[in-house]
Amino acid sequence: MYYDEHPPPHFHAMYEGMSGVFLLNGDLAKGSLPPRAVKLVKEWVLLHQDEISENWELACNDMPLNWIKPLR
């Protein structure tokens, strides 16, 4: 997360050499990932919405981000 990169709030996800930009609600905003990867990111966002929002606030305050568990 880079809060001052460009609006709206987002994060980047990578999958097998491809990347996508996702809004904090899990919608793919830019990039191209296979449908399965997009589905996995959306599932991860649903499980970690509070942590993602907290990390966004931390990023906006130039503080270190907390690690968020990946899907397993």
C-alpha positions as CSV (number, residue, x, y, z in Angstrom):
1,M,0.0,0.0,0.0
2,Y,1.3,3.4,-1.0
3,Y,-1.3,5.9,0.2
4,D,0.2,8.9,-1.7
5,E,0.7,7.0,-5.0
6,H,-2.7,7.9,-6.5
7,P,-6.3,7.8,-5.5
8,P,-8.5,5.9,-4.8
9,P,-7.2,3.8,-1.9
10,H,-5.9,0.5,-3.3
11,F,-3.3,-2.3,-3.0
12,H,-1.4,-4.3,-5.5
13,A,-1.6,-8.1,-6.0
14,M,0.7,-10.3,-8.0
15,Y,0.0,-13.8,-9.4
16,E,2.4,-15.8,-11.7
17,G,4.1,-12.7,-13.1
18,M,0.9,-10.7,-13.6
19,S,-0.3,-7.9,-11.4
20,G,-3.5,-6.1,-10.6
21,V,-4.6,-3.0,-8.6
22,F,-7.4,-3.7,-6.3
23,L,-9.7,-1.3,-4.4
24,L,-10.0,-1.9,-0.7
25,N,-13.4,-3.6,-1.3
26,G,-11.7,-6.2,-3.5
27,D,-12.7,-4.9,-6.9
28,L,-10.1,-5.1,-9.6
29,A,-9.4,-1.5,-10.7
30,K,-6.5,-2.1,-13.1
31,G,-4.4,-4.9,-14.5
32,S,-5.2,-8.3,-15.7
33,L,-5.3,-11.4,-13.6
34,P,-7.0,-14.7,-14.3
35,P,-10.5,-15.0,-12.9
36,R,-9.4,-17.5,-10.3
37,A,-6.8,-15.1,-8.9
38,V,-9.3,-12.3,-8.8
39,K,-11.7,-14.6,-6.9
40,L,-8.9,-15.5,-4.4
41,V,-8.1,-11.8,-3.8
42,K,-11.8,-11.0,-3.2
43,E,-12.0,-13.9,-0.7
44,W,-8.9,-12.6,1.1
45,V,-10.4,-9.1,1.3
46,L,-13.6,-10.4,2.8
47,L,-11.7,-12.2,5.5
48,H,-9.4,-9.3,6.3
49,Q,-11.4,-6.1,5.7
50,D,-10.7,-4.6,9.1
51,E,-7.0,-5.4,8.9
52,I,-6.8,-3.9,5.4
53,S,-8.6,-0.7,6.6
54,E,-6.3,-0.5,9.6
55,N,-3.2,-0.8,7.3
56,W,-4.5,1.9,5.1
57,E,-4.8,4.3,8.1
58,L,-1.2,3.3,9.1
59,A,0.1,4.0,5.6
60,C,-1.6,7.4,5.6
61,N,0.2,8.2,8.9
62,D,3.6,6.9,7.5
63,M,3.6,4.1,10.0
64,P,4.7,0.5,9.4
65,L,2.0,-1.8,8.1
66,N,0.9,-4.9,9.9
67,W,1.3,-8.3,8.2
68,I,-1.9,-9.9,7.0
69,K,-2.1,-13.6,6.7
70,P,-2.4,-15.0,3.1
71,L,-5.1,-17.5,2.1
72,R,-4.0,-21.1,2.6
